[in-house]
């Protein structure tokens, strides 16, 4: 690792096969915590390359615990690491989609640089993380949604979790999470914190056979924020979306900010599902849910998709799905 670190400090970039090999060795615990911290920090000093991203992704998918779940489902997930401290918008959108009758297989993790990743939220409500295929299949088939806690399925992610938490800044593992759902469902709605990363995702996903949308708000959010225009890449090209395209309001950063603790964010989470949130909190969830629905149904326009998502919330179907999952 010392030789490799010296090369990387001199702006050497890895081939796809070299990146693959390093990820395998990380999962085999061949490097010390100090070596790994140095390695992770390098990718905050320069952008990850397409070959590196492809190599790390291929390794994580090869190494992950395999699970046989229906692929005709969607994952909704962002990189995190945007430093915006929003509430759990993508996780809420997952329940909105399930409430609208779609199958959702969401992968998530504890927050490394925030107080409330999707795993923090579900753990706080008492959901039991598992790799039991029977249980996960039952959830997705009978409830409409299941959750894959990433460290249980990815040995390399588990190995670096304490280091990521100690660094408390985004690392290239933030980039990997959305790309390595073990099921690789047929539909994926991915969010990134900048346009460069969104474009890399686009290159990776183009030949994946998956229907996808990749979004990044131009003011730095890893999802549609309605605080600025959003750049979107999908199977059909790239375009800019504004709040008016959803028939929704333009919001401020304060409108969608989360709380200072998991308790605060849990309260917002339930308020959205129970119909007690602010209009802004509801609308940002509707926007992200709508783009995910359009990923599944490209012929539907976004305003139609907002109406479907709104019905899921207003009817309390999304809340009912959430309650069933927590009790499962």
Protein Blocks (a to p, Z undefined) as FASTA:
>chain_A
ZZmmmmmmnopacdfklmmmmmmmmmnopacfklmmmmmmmmmmbccdfklmmmmmmmmm
mmpccddddfbbcddddeehnonopacfklmmmmmmmmnopacdddddddfkbcbdfklm
mmmnopacdfbfklmmmmmmmnopacddfklmmmklmmmmmmmmmnopacfklmmmmmmg
fklpabdcdddfbfklmmmmmmmmmmnopacdddddfeopabdehlaccddddfkbccdd
dfklnopacddfklmpccfbfklmmmmmmmmmnopacfklmmmmmmmmmmmmmmmmmmbc
fklmmmmmmmmmmnommmmmmmmmmmZZ
